């Protein structure tokens, strides 16, 4: 059975993300500094994407509901992280 367009897109995305993560990990091992000089918070982006896709995948079977649920969950996690960051910045400012 040939893959549908949505399934091909998801597989393409996972392939590119895994290659990027592997490249970033490998370059990070070889150099002393951050390979792309990114703030550490940017490392949360692939973790949020993967975590929300896996969590949504355990709740649904079809690609469309998985992607919809993953997007909502990722947004919620992002909002939570921003709120926690704001609280930390407030504590730093008050101190």
SEFIZA-3560 file (N, C-alpha, C; in Angstrom, 3 decimals):
REM SEFIZA-3560
<numar><xx>0.845</xx><yy>-1.180</yy><zz>0.000</zz><atom>N</atom></numar>
<numar><xx>0.000</xx><yy>0.000</yy><zz>0.000</zz><atom>CA</atom></numar>
<numar><xx>0.894</xx><yy>1.249</yy><zz>0.000</zz><atom>C</atom></numar>
<numar><xx>0.753</xx><yy>2.136</yy><zz>-0.972</zz><atom>N</atom></numar>
<numar><xx>1.596</xx><yy>3.335</yy><zz>-1.026</zz><atom>CA</atom></numar>
<numar><xx>1.240</xx><yy>4.294</yy><zz>0.108</zz><atom>C</atom></numar>
<numar><xx>2.233</xx><yy>5.077</yy><zz>0.524</zz><atom>N</atom></numar>
<numar><xx>2.017</xx><yy>6.035</yy><zz>1.596</zz><atom>CA</atom></numar>
<numar><xx>1.192</xx><yy>7.206</yy><zz>1.103</zz><atom>C</atom></numar>
<numar><xx>0.327</xx><yy>7.710</yy><zz>1.988</zz><atom>N</atom></numar>
<numar><xx>-0.444</xx><yy>8.902</yy><zz>1.651</zz><atom>CA</atom></numar>
<numar><xx>0.457</xx><yy>10.122</yy><zz>1.802</zz><atom>C</atom></numar>
<numar><xx>-0.004</xx><yy>11.233</yy><zz>1.275</zz><atom>N</atom></numar>
<numar><xx>0.787</xx><yy>12.455</yy><zz>1.276</zz><atom>CA</atom></numar>
<numar><xx>1.126</xx><yy>12.898</yy><zz>2.699</zz><atom>C</atom></numar>
<numar><xx>0.155</xx><yy>12.805</yy><zz>3.643</zz><atom>N</atom></numar>
<numar><xx>0.408</xx><yy>13.200</yy><zz>5.023</zz><atom>CA</atom></numar>
<numar><xx>1.473</xx><yy>12.310</yy><zz>5.660</zz><atom>C</atom></numar>
<numar><xx>1.412</xx><yy>11.023</yy><zz>5.384</zz><atom>N</atom></numar>
<numar><xx>2.385</xx><yy>10.105</yy><zz>5.954</zz><atom>CA</atom></numar>
<numar><xx>3.775</xx><yy>10.375</yy><zz>5.388</zz><atom>C</atom></numar>
<numar><xx>3.852</xx><yy>10.694</yy><zz>4.108</zz><atom>N</atom></numar>
<numar><xx>5.138</xx><yy>11.016</yy><zz>3.505</zz><atom>CA</atom></numar>
<numar><xx>5.723</xx><yy>12.281</yy><zz>4.120</zz><atom>C</atom></numar>
<numar><xx>4.864</xx><yy>13.271</yy><zz>4.379</zz><atom>N</atom></numar>
<numar><xx>5.318</xx><yy>14.514</yy><zz>4.979</zz><atom>CA</atom></numar>
<numar><xx>5.849</xx><yy>14.272</yy><zz>6.379</zz><atom>C</atom></numar>
<numar><xx>5.140</xx><yy>13.476</yy><zz>7.170</zz><atom>N</atom></numar>
<numar><xx>5.580</xx><yy>13.189</yy><zz>8.536</zz><atom>CA</atom></numar>
<numar><xx>6.899</xx><yy>12.420</yy><zz>8.521</zz><atom>C</atom></numar>
<numar><xx>7.015</xx><yy>11.417</yy><zz>7.636</zz><atom>N</atom></numar>
<numar><xx>8.257</xx><yy>10.658</yy><zz>7.544</zz><atom>CA</atom></numar>
<numar><xx>9.422</xx><yy>11.536</yy><zz>7.107</zz><atom>C</atom></numar>
<numar><xx>9.173</xx><yy>12.443</yy><zz>6.150</zz><atom>N</atom></numar>
<numar><xx>10.201</xx><yy>13.367</yy><zz>5.691</zz><atom>CA</atom></numar>
<numar><xx>10.657</xx><yy>14.269</yy><zz>6.843</zz><atom>C</atom></numar>
<numar><xx>9.689</xx><yy>14.769</yy><zz>7.622</zz><atom>N</atom></numar>
<numar><xx>9.999</xx><yy>15.631</yy><zz>8.759</zz><atom>CA</atom></numar>
<numar><xx>10.860</xx><yy>14.887</yy><zz>9.779</zz><atom>C</atom></numar>
<numar><xx>10.471</xx><yy>13.650</yy><zz>10.120</zz><atom>N</atom></numar>
<numar><xx>11.233</xx><yy>12.872</yy><zz>11.097</zz><atom>CA</atom></numar>
<numar><xx>12.642</xx><yy>12.578</yy><zz>10.596</zz><atom>C</atom></numar>
<numar><xx>12.770</xx><yy>12.296</yy><zz>9.298</zz><atom>N</atom></numar>
<numar><xx>14.087</xx><yy>12.019</yy><zz>8.746</zz><atom>CA</atom></numar>
<numar><xx>14.986</xx><yy>13.253</yy><zz>8.849</zz><atom>C</atom></numar>
<numar><xx>14.468</xx><yy>14.411</yy><zz>8.498</zz><atom>N</atom></numar>
<numar><xx>15.258</xx><yy>15.642</yy><zz>8.548</zz><atom>CA</atom></numar>
<numar><xx>15.605</xx><yy>16.016</yy><zz>9.992</zz><atom>C</atom></numar>
<numar><xx>14.638</xx><yy>15.873</yy><zz>10.919</zz><atom>N</atom></numar>
<numar><xx>14.900</xx><yy>16.200</yy><zz>12.316</zz><atom>CA</atom></numar>
<numar><xx>15.950</xx><yy>15.270</yy><zz>12.920</zz><atom>C</atom></numar>
<numar><xx>15.865</xx><yy>13.974</yy><zz>12.580</zz><atom>N</atom></numar>
<numar><xx>16.843</xx><yy>13.039</yy><zz>13.141</zz><atom>CA</atom></numar>
<numar><xx>18.236</xx><yy>13.325</yy><zz>12.597</zz><atom>C</atom></numar>
<numar><xx>18.333</xx><yy>13.673</yy><zz>11.323</zz><atom>N</atom></numar>
<numar><xx>19.644</xx><yy>14.015</yy><zz>10.767</zz><atom>CA</atom></numar>
<numar><xx>20.195</xx><yy>15.279</yy><zz>11.403</zz><atom>C</atom></numar>
<numar><xx>19.339</xx><yy>16.285</yy><zz>11.621</zz><atom>N</atom></numar>
<numar><xx>19.779</xx><yy>17.530</yy><zz>12.243</zz><atom>CA</atom></numar>
<numar><xx>20.232</xx><yy>17.278</yy><zz>13.672</zz><atom>C</atom></numar>
<numar><xx>19.468</xx><yy>16.494</yy><zz>14.432</zz><atom>N</atom></numar>
<numar><xx>19.851</xx><yy>16.203</yy><zz>15.821</zz><atom>CA</atom></numar>
<numar><xx>21.152</xx><yy>15.421</yy><zz>15.868</zz><atom>C</atom></numar>
<numar><xx>21.319</xx><yy>14.454</yy><zz>14.981</zz><atom>N</atom></numar>
<numar><xx>22.546</xx><yy>13.669</yy><zz>14.960</zz><atom>CA</atom></numar>
<numar><xx>23.735</xx><yy>14.544</yy><zz>14.577</zz><atom>C</atom></numar>
<numar><xx>23.566</xx><yy>15.411</yy><zz>13.587</zz><atom>N</atom></numar>
<numar><xx>24.637</xx><yy>16.309</yy><zz>13.175</zz><atom>CA</atom></numar>
<numar><xx>25.004</xx><yy>17.260</yy><zz>14.307</zz><atom>C</atom></numar>
<numar><xx>23.997</xx><yy>17.826</yy><zz>14.954</zz><atom>N</atom></numar>
<numar><xx>24.246</xx><yy>18.758</yy><zz>16.051</zz><atom>CA</atom></numar>
<numar><xx>24.954</xx><yy>18.060</yy><zz>17.201</zz><atom>C</atom></numar>
<numar><xx>24.555</xx><yy>16.841</yy><zz>17.521</zz><atom>N</atom></numar>
<numar><xx>25.191</xx><yy>16.086</yy><zz>18.600</zz><atom>CA</atom></numar>
<numar><xx>26.643</xx><yy>15.766</yy><zz>18.251</zz><atom>C</atom></numar>
<numar><xx>26.869</xx><yy>15.348</yy><zz>17.011</zz><atom>N</atom></numar>
<numar><xx>28.218</xx><yy>14.983</yy><zz>16.586</zz><atom>CA</atom></numar>
<numar><xx>29.141</xx><yy>16.195</yy><zz>16.578</zz><atom>C</atom></numar>
<numar><xx>28.671</xx><yy>17.300</yy><zz>16.027</zz><atom>N</atom></numar>
<numar><xx>29.497</xx><yy>18.511</yy><zz>15.988</zz><atom>CA</atom></numar>
<numar><xx>29.731</xx><yy>19.019</yy><zz>17.401</zz><atom>C</atom></numar>
<numar><xx>28.743</xx><yy>18.906</yy><zz>18.278</zz><atom>N</atom></numar>
<numar><xx>28.898</xx><yy>19.339</yy><zz>19.665</zz><atom>CA</atom></numar>
<numar><xx>29.946</xx><yy>18.537</yy><zz>20.399</zz><atom>C</atom></numar>
<numar><xx>30.078</xx><yy>17.262</yy><zz>20.057</zz><atom>N</atom></numar>
<numar><xx>31.101</xx><yy>16.443</yy><zz>20.698</zz><atom>CA</atom></numar>
<numar><xx>32.498</xx><yy>16.827</yy><zz>20.233</zz><atom>C</atom></numar>
<numar><xx>32.600</xx><yy>17.284</yy><zz>18.998</zz><atom>N</atom></numar>
<numar><xx>33.918</xx><yy>17.564</yy><zz>18.436</zz><atom>CA</atom></numar>
<numar><xx>34.429</xx><yy>18.960</yy><zz>18.754</zz><atom>C</atom></numar>
<numar><xx>33.532</xx><yy>19.881</yy><zz>19.086</zz><atom>N</atom></numar>
<numar><xx>33.969</xx><yy>21.248</yy><zz>19.358</zz><atom>CA</atom></numar>
<numar><xx>33.752</xx><yy>21.586</yy><zz>20.825</zz><atom>C</atom></numar>
<numar><xx>34.485</xx><yy>22.594</yy><zz>21.277</zz><atom>N</atom></numar>
<numar><xx>34.354</xx><yy>22.998</yy><zz>22.670</zz><atom>CA</atom></numar>
<numar><xx>33.140</xx><yy>23.881</yy><zz>22.885</zz><atom>C</atom></numar>
<numar><xx>32.785</xx><yy>24.653</yy><zz>21.891</zz><atom>N</atom></numar>
<numar><xx>31.665</xx><yy>25.586</yy><zz>22.018</zz><atom>CA</atom></numar>
<numar><xx>30.427</xx><yy>25.026</yy><zz>21.361</zz><atom>C</atom></numar>
<numar><xx>29.329</xx><yy>25.736</yy><zz>21.584</zz><atom>N</atom></numar>
<numar><xx>28.078</xx><yy>25.381</yy><zz>20.934</zz><atom>CA</atom></numar>
<numar><xx>28.274</xx><yy>25.517</yy><zz>19.429</zz><atom>C</atom></numar>
<numar><xx>27.964</xx><yy>24.474</yy><zz>18.624</zz><atom>N</atom></numar>
<numar><xx>28.290</xx><yy>24.518</yy><zz>17.201</zz><atom>CA</atom></numar>
<numar><xx>27.582</xx><yy>25.623</yy><zz>16.431</zz><atom>C</atom></numar>
<numar><xx>26.413</xx><yy>26.018</yy><zz>16.869</zz><atom>N</atom></numar>
<numar><xx>25.684</xx><yy>27.039</yy><zz>16.126</zz><atom>CA</atom></numar>
<numar><xx>25.512</xx><yy>28.321</yy><zz>16.932</zz><atom>C</atom></numar>
<numar><xx>26.146</xx><yy>28.413</yy><zz>18.099</zz><atom>N</atom></numar>
<numar><xx>26.023</xx><yy>29.567</yy><zz>18.992</zz><atom>CA</atom></numar>
<numar><xx>24.577</xx><yy>29.938</yy><zz>19.264</zz><atom>C</atom></numar>
<numar><xx>23.752</xx><yy>28.924</yy><zz>19.529</zz><atom>N</atom></numar>
<numar><xx>22.359</xx><yy>29.150</yy><zz>19.867</zz><atom>CA</atom></numar>
<numar><xx>22.202</xx><yy>29.183</yy><zz>21.380</zz><atom>C</atom></numar>
<numar><xx>21.282</xx><yy>29.994</yy><zz>21.870</zz><atom>N</atom></numar>
<numar><xx>20.979</xx><yy>29.905</yy><zz>23.298</zz><atom>CA</atom></numar>
<numar><xx>20.448</xx><yy>28.501</yy><zz>23.627</zz><atom>C</atom></numar>
<numar><xx>20.666</xx><yy>28.055</yy><zz>24.840</zz><atom>N</atom></numar>
<numar><xx>20.290</xx><yy>26.694</yy><zz>25.211</zz><atom>CA</atom></numar>
<numar><xx>18.793</xx><yy>26.448</yy><zz>25.124</zz><atom>C</atom></numar>
<numar><xx>17.976</xx><yy>27.478</yy><zz>25.186</zz><atom>N</atom></numar>
<numar><xx>16.522</xx><yy>27.290</yy><zz>25.121</zz><atom>CA</atom></numar>
<numar><xx>16.099</xx><yy>26.722</yy><zz>23.771</zz><atom>C</atom></numar>
<numar><xx>16.898</xx><yy>26.946</yy><zz>22.728</zz><atom>N</atom></numar>
<numar><xx>16.531</xx><yy>26.422</yy><zz>21.410</zz><atom>CA</atom></numar>
<numar><xx>16.625</xx><yy>24.904</yy><zz>21.337</zz><atom>C</atom></numar>
<numar><xx>17.355</xx><yy>24.303</yy><zz>22.272</zz><atom>N</atom></numar>
<numar><xx>17.393</xx><yy>22.850</yy><zz>22.307</zz><atom>CA</atom></numar>
<numar><xx>16.059</xx><yy>22.266</yy><zz>22.774</zz><atom>C</atom></numar>
<numar><xx>15.209</xx><yy>23.092</yy><zz>23.351</zz><atom>N</atom></numar>
<numar><xx>13.898</xx><yy>22.626</yy><zz>23.799</zz><atom>CA</atom></numar>
<numar><xx>12.950</xx><yy>22.404</yy><zz>22.616</zz><atom>C</atom></numar>
<numar><xx>13.191</xx><yy>23.054</yy><zz>21.492</zz><atom>N</atom></numar>
<numar><xx>12.267</xx><yy>22.959</yy><zz>20.349</zz><atom>CA</atom></numar>
<numar><xx>12.149</xx><yy>21.527</yy><zz>19.837</zz><atom>C</atom></numar>
<numar><xx>13.251</xx><yy>20.833</yy><zz>19.518</zz><atom>N</atom></numar>
<numar><xx>13.065</xx><yy>19.453</yy><zz>19.059</zz><atom>CA</atom></numar>
<numar><xx>12.500</xx><yy>18.540</yy><zz>20.144</zz><atom>C</atom></numar>
<numar><xx>12.835</xx><yy>18.823</yy><zz>21.403</zz><atom>N</atom></numar>
<numar><xx>12.274</xx><yy>18.014</yy><zz>22.485</zz><atom>CA</atom></numar>
<numar><xx>10.771</xx><yy>18.191</yy><zz>22.599</zz><atom>C</atom></numar>
<numar><xx>10.298</xx><yy>19.425</yy><zz>22.473</zz><atom>N</atom></numar>
<numar><xx>8.859</xx><yy>19.680</yy><zz>22.531</zz><atom>CA</atom></numar>
<numar><xx>8.154</xx><yy>19.016</yy><zz>21.361</zz><atom>C</atom></numar>
<numar><xx>8.725</xx><yy>19.127</yy><zz>20.169</zz><atom>N</atom></numar>
<numar><xx>8.108</xx><yy>18.528</yy><zz>18.978</zz><atom>CA</atom></numar>
<numar><xx>8.019</xx><yy>17.013</yy><zz>19.123</zz><atom>C</atom></numar>
<numar><xx>9.116</xx><yy>16.391</yy><zz>19.484</zz><atom>N</atom></numar>
<numar><xx>9.124</xx><yy>14.928</yy><zz>19.594</zz><atom>CA</atom></numar>
<numar><xx>8.225</xx><yy>14.469</yy><zz>20.730</zz><atom>C</atom></numar>
<numar><xx>8.307</xx><yy>15.130</yy><zz>21.877</zz><atom>N</atom></numar>
<numar><xx>7.491</xx><yy>14.736</yy><zz>23.022</zz><atom>CA</atom></numar>
<numar><xx>6.006</xx><yy>14.856</yy><zz>22.710</zz><atom>C</atom></numar>
<numar><xx>5.592</xx><yy>15.948</yy><zz>22.068</zz><atom>N</atom></numar>
<numar><xx>4.175</xx><yy>16.130</yy><zz>21.762</zz><atom>CA</atom></numar>
<numar><xx>3.703</xx><yy>15.147</yy><zz>20.689</zz><atom>C</atom></numar>
<numar><xx>4.558</xx><yy>14.830</yy><zz>19.709</zz><atom>N</atom></numar>
<numar><xx>4.162</xx><yy>13.849</yy><zz>18.699</zz><atom>CA</atom></numar>
<numar><xx>4.029</xx><yy>12.446</yy><zz>19.289</zz><atom>C</atom></numar>
<numar><xx>4.937</xx><yy>12.079</yy><zz>20.162</zz><atom>N</atom></numar>
<numar><xx>4.849</xx><yy>10.758</yy><zz>20.793</zz><atom>CA</atom></numar>
<numar><xx>3.635</xx><yy>10.682</yy><zz>21.701</zz><atom>C</atom></numar>
<numar><xx>3.408</xx><yy>11.725</yy><zz>22.487</zz><atom>N</atom></numar>
<numar><xx>2.255</xx><yy>11.734</yy><zz>23.385</zz><atom>CA</atom></numar>
<numar><xx>0.951</xx><yy>11.664</yy><zz>22.596</zz><atom>C</atom></numar>
<numar><xx>0.847</xx><yy>12.451</yy><zz>21.526</zz><atom>N</atom></numar>
<numar><xx>-0.368</xx><yy>12.430</yy><zz>20.708</zz><atom>CA</atom></numar>
<numar><xx>-0.508</xx><yy>11.101</yy><zz>19.978</zz><atom>C</atom></numar>
<numar><xx>0.605</xx><yy>10.507</yy><zz>19.598</zz><atom>N</atom></numar>
<numar><xx>0.563</xx><yy>9.216</yy><zz>18.914</zz><atom>CA</atom></numar>
<numar><xx>0.055</xx><yy>8.096</yy><zz>19.796</zz><atom>C</atom></numar>
<numar><xx>0.229</xx><yy>8.238</yy><zz>21.108</zz><atom>N</atom></numar>
<numar><xx>-0.303</xx><yy>7.218</yy><zz>22.015</zz><atom>CA</atom></numar>
<numar><xx>-1.790</xx><yy>7.386</yy><zz>22.236</zz><atom>C</atom></numar>
<numar><xx>-2.346</xx><yy>8.526</yy><zz>21.840</zz><atom>N</atom></numar>
<numar><xx>-3.771</xx><yy>8.786</yy><zz>22.047</zz><atom>CA</atom></numar>
<numar><xx>-4.614</xx><yy>8.567</yy><zz>20.785</zz><atom>C</atom></numar>
<numar><xx>-4.004</xx><yy>8.672</yy><zz>19.620</zz><atom>N</atom></numar>
<numar><xx>-4.741</xx><yy>8.581</yy><zz>18.351</zz><atom>CA</atom></numar>
<numar><xx>-4.018</xx><yy>7.635</yy><zz>17.405</zz><atom>C</atom></numar>
<numar><xx>-4.732</xx><yy>7.219</yy><zz>16.361</zz><atom>N</atom></numar>
<numar><xx>-4.121</xx><yy>6.326</yy><zz>15.379</zz><atom>CA</atom></numar>
<numar><xx>-3.954</xx><yy>6.974</yy><zz>14.006</zz><atom>C</atom></numar>
<numar><xx>-4.830</xx><yy>7.883</yy><zz>13.656</zz><atom>N</atom></numar>
<numar><xx>-4.768</xx><yy>8.523</yy><zz>12.340</zz><atom>CA</atom></numar>
<numar><xx>-3.848</xx><yy>9.736</yy><zz>12.376</zz><atom>C</atom></numar>
<numar><xx>-3.172</xx><yy>10.031</yy><zz>11.258</zz><atom>N</atom></numar>
<numar><xx>-2.201</xx><yy>11.136</yy><zz>11.250</zz><atom>CA</atom></numar>
<numar><xx>-2.814</xx><yy>12.514</yy><zz>11.539</zz><atom>C</atom></numar>
<numar><xx>-4.004</xx><yy>12.782</yy><zz>11.008</zz><atom>N</atom></numar>
<numar><xx>-4.590</xx><yy>14.109</yy><zz>11.198</zz><atom>CA</atom></numar>
<numar><xx>-4.881</xx><yy>14.417</yy><zz>12.670</zz><atom>C</atom></numar>
<numar><xx>-5.557</xx><yy>13.513</yy><zz>13.407</zz><atom>N</atom></numar>
<numar><xx>-5.756</xx><yy>13.802</yy><zz>14.837</zz><atom>CA</atom></numar>
<numar><xx>-4.450</xx><yy>13.838</yy><zz>15.636</zz><atom>C</atom></numar>
<numar><xx>-3.479</xx><yy>13.040</yy><zz>15.225</zz><atom>N</atom></numar>
<numar><xx>-2.179</xx><yy>13.063</yy><zz>15.920</zz><atom>CA</atom></numar>
<numar><xx>-1.536</xx><yy>14.435</yy><zz>15.770</zz><atom>C</atom></numar>
<numar><xx>-1.485</xx><yy>14.949</yy><zz>14.551</zz><atom>N</atom></numar>
<numar><xx>-0.855</xx><yy>16.250</yy><zz>14.318</zz><atom>CA</atom></numar>
<numar><xx>-1.617</xx><yy>17.381</yy><zz>14.998</zz><atom>C</atom></numar>
<numar><xx>-2.961</xx><yy>17.289</yy><zz>14.978</zz><atom>N</atom></numar>
<numar><xx>-3.775</xx><yy>18.319</yy><zz>15.631</zz><atom>CA</atom></numar>
<numar><xx>-3.524</xx><yy>18.314</yy><zz>17.143</zz><atom>C</atom></numar>
<numar><xx>-3.561</xx><yy>17.129</yy><zz>17.743</zz><atom>N</atom></numar>
<numar><xx>-3.337</xx><yy>17.005</yy><zz>19.183</zz><atom>CA</atom></numar>
<numar><xx>-1.912</xx><yy>17.413</yy><zz>19.542</zz><atom>C</atom></numar>
<numar><xx>-0.940</xx><yy>17.027</yy><zz>18.714</zz><atom>N</atom></numar>
<numar><xx>0.455</xx><yy>17.376</yy><zz>18.980</zz><atom>CA</atom></numar>
<numar><xx>0.662</xx><yy>18.891</yy><zz>18.932</zz><atom>C</atom></numar>
<numar><xx>0.007</xx><yy>19.556</yy><zz>17.996</zz><atom>N</atom></numar>
<numar><xx>0.140</xx><yy>21.011</yy><zz>17.899</zz><atom>CA</atom></numar>
<numar><xx>-0.437</xx><yy>21.693</yy><zz>19.139</zz><atom>C</atom></numar>
<numar><xx>-1.607</xx><yy>21.235</yy><zz>19.589</zz><atom>N</atom></numar>
<numar><xx>-2.212</xx><yy>21.820</yy><zz>20.791</zz><atom>CA</atom></numar>
<numar><xx>-1.349</xx><yy>21.552</yy><zz>22.023</zz><atom>C</atom></numar>
<numar><xx>-0.841</xx><yy>20.333</yy><zz>22.130</zz><atom>N</atom></numar>
<numar><xx>-0.019</xx><yy>19.969</yy><zz>23.283</zz><atom>CA</atom></numar>
<numar><xx>1.289</xx><yy>20.757</yy><zz>23.277</zz><atom>C</atom></numar>
<numar><xx>1.913</xx><yy>20.899</yy><zz>22.108</zz><atom>N</atom></numar>
<numar><xx>3.165</xx><yy>21.662</yy><zz>22.001</zz><atom>CA</atom></numar>
<numar><xx>2.934</xx><yy>23.126</yy><zz>22.370</zz><atom>C</atom></numar>
<numar><xx>1.804</xx><yy>23.667</yy><zz>21.949</zz><atom>N</atom></numar>
<numar><xx>1.480</xx><yy>25.049</yy><zz>22.310</zz><atom>CA</atom></numar>
<numar><xx>1.322</xx><yy>25.184</yy><zz>23.822</zz><atom>C</atom></numar>
<numar><xx>0.642</xx><yy>24.218</yy><zz>24.441</zz><atom>N</atom></numar>
<numar><xx>0.472</xx><yy>24.252</yy><zz>25.892</zz><atom>CA</atom></numar>
<numar><xx>1.797</xx><yy>24.141</yy><zz>26.632</zz><atom>C</atom></numar>
<numar><xx>2.679</xx><yy>23.256</yy><zz>26.176</zz><atom>N</atom></numar>
<numar><xx>3.993</xx><yy>23.104</yy><zz>26.803</zz><atom>CA</atom></numar>
<numar><xx>4.804</xx><yy>24.385</yy><zz>26.628</zz><atom>C</atom></numar>
<numar><xx>4.732</xx><yy>24.986</yy><zz>25.453</zz><atom>N</atom></numar>
<numar><xx>5.467</xx><yy>26.223</yy><zz>25.191</zz><atom>CA</atom></numar>
<numar><xx>4.973</xx><yy>27.354</yy><zz>26.085</zz><atom>C</atom></numar>
<numar><xx>3.654</xx><yy>27.479</yy><zz>26.209</zz><atom>N</atom></numar>
<numar><xx>3.086</xx><yy>28.519</yy><zz>27.080</zz><atom>CA</atom></numar>
<numar><xx>3.515</xx><yy>28.285</yy><zz>28.524</zz><atom>C</atom></numar>
<numar><xx>3.499</xx><yy>27.028</yy><zz>28.960</zz><atom>N</atom></numar>
<numar><xx>3.929</xx><yy>26.708</yy><zz>30.312</zz><atom>CA</atom></numar>
<numar><xx>5.394</xx><yy>27.082</yy><zz>30.526</zz><atom>C</atom></numar>
<numar><xx>6.245</xx><yy>26.760</yy><zz>29.557</zz><atom>N</atom></numar>
<numar><xx>7.666</xx><yy>27.079</yy><zz>29.684</zz><atom>CA</atom></numar>
<numar><xx>7.902</xx><yy>28.590</yy><zz>29.706</zz><atom>C</atom></numar>
<numar><xx>7.150</xx><yy>29.331</yy><zz>28.897</zz><atom>N</atom></numar>
<numar><xx>7.280</xx><yy>30.790</yy><zz>28.889</zz><atom>CA</atom></numar>
<numar><xx>6.820</xx><yy>31.358</yy><zz>30.230</zz><atom>C</atom></numar>
<numar><xx>5.743</xx><yy>30.814</yy><zz>30.781</zz><atom>N</atom></numar>
<numar><xx>5.247</xx><yy>31.292</yy><zz>32.075</zz><atom>CA</atom></numar>
<numar><xx>6.279</xx><yy>31.036</yy><zz>33.175</zz><atom>C</atom></numar>
<numar><xx>6.859</xx><yy>29.844</yy><zz>33.184</zz><atom>N</atom></numar>
<numar><xx>7.884</xx><yy>29.533</yy><zz>34.176</zz><atom>CA</atom></numar>
<numar><xx>9.101</xx><yy>30.448</yy><zz>33.988</zz><atom>C</atom></numar>
<numar><xx>9.492</xx><yy>30.689</yy><zz>32.744</zz><atom>N</atom></numar>
<numar><xx>10.601</xx><yy>31.602</yy><zz>32.470</zz><atom>CA</atom></numar>
<numar><xx>10.317</xx><yy>33.014</yy><zz>32.959</zz><atom>C</atom></numar>
<numar><xx>9.085</xx><yy>33.469</yy><zz>32.777</zz><atom>N</atom></numar>
<numar><xx>8.711</xx><yy>34.802</yy><zz>33.264</zz><atom>CA</atom></numar>
<numar><xx>8.771</xx><yy>34.870</yy><zz>34.788</zz><atom>C</atom></numar>
<numar><xx>8.330</xx><yy>33.803</yy><zz>35.457</zz><atom>N</atom></numar>
<numar><xx>8.411</xx><yy>33.769</yy><zz>36.917</zz><atom>CA</atom></numar>
<numar><xx>9.871</xx><yy>33.821</yy><zz>37.359</zz><atom>C</atom></numar>
<numar><xx>10.742</xx><yy>33.066</yy><zz>36.711</zz><atom>N</atom></numar>
<numar><xx>12.165</xx><yy>33.104</yy><zz>37.058</zz><atom>CA</atom></numar>
<numar><xx>12.759</xx><yy>34.490</yy><zz>36.823</zz><atom>C</atom></numar>
<numar><xx>12.395</xx><yy>35.116</yy><zz>35.713</zz><atom>N</atom></numar>
<numar><xx>12.889</xx><yy>36.467</yy><zz>35.448</zz><atom>CA</atom></numar>
<numar><xx>12.368</xx><yy>37.456</yy><zz>36.483</zz><atom>C</atom></numar>
<numar><xx>11.130</xx><yy>37.280</yy><zz>36.919</zz><atom>N</atom></numar>
<numar><xx>10.562</xx><yy>38.143</yy><zz>37.957</zz><atom>CA</atom></numar>
<numar><xx>11.328</xx><yy>37.965</yy><zz>39.257</zz><atom>C</atom></numar>
<numar><xx>11.639</xx><yy>36.721</yy><zz>39.626</zz><atom>N</atom></numar>
<numar><xx>12.427</xx><yy>36.478</yy><zz>40.828</zz><atom>CA</atom></numar>
<numar><xx>13.818</xx><yy>37.097</yy><zz>40.716</zz><atom>C</atom></numar>
<numar><xx>14.402</xx><yy>37.011</yy><zz>39.540</zz><atom>N</atom></numar>
<numar><xx>15.730</xx><yy>37.575</yy><zz>39.334</zz><atom>CA</atom></numar>
<numar><xx>15.671</xx><yy>39.117</yy><zz>39.438</zz><atom>C</atom></numar>
<numar><xx>14.597</xx><yy>39.695</yy><zz>38.935</zz><atom>N</atom></numar>
<numar><xx>14.436</xx><yy>41.142</yy><zz>38.956</zz><atom>CA</atom></numar>
<numar><xx>14.181</xx><yy>41.647</yy><zz>40.379</zz><atom>C</atom></numar>
<numar><xx>13.384</xx><yy>40.896</yy><zz>41.150</zz><atom>N</atom></numar>
<numar><xx>13.061</xx><yy>41.301</yy><zz>42.519</zz><atom>CA</atom></numar>
<numar><xx>14.285</xx><yy>41.185</yy><zz>43.408</zz><atom>C</atom></numar>
<numar><xx>15.086</xx><yy>40.191</yy><zz>43.176</zz><atom>N</atom></numar>
<numar><xx>16.272</xx><yy>39.965</yy><zz>44.001</zz><atom>CA</atom></numar>
<numar><xx>17.253</xx><yy>41.054</yy><zz>43.754</zz><atom>C</atom></numar>
//
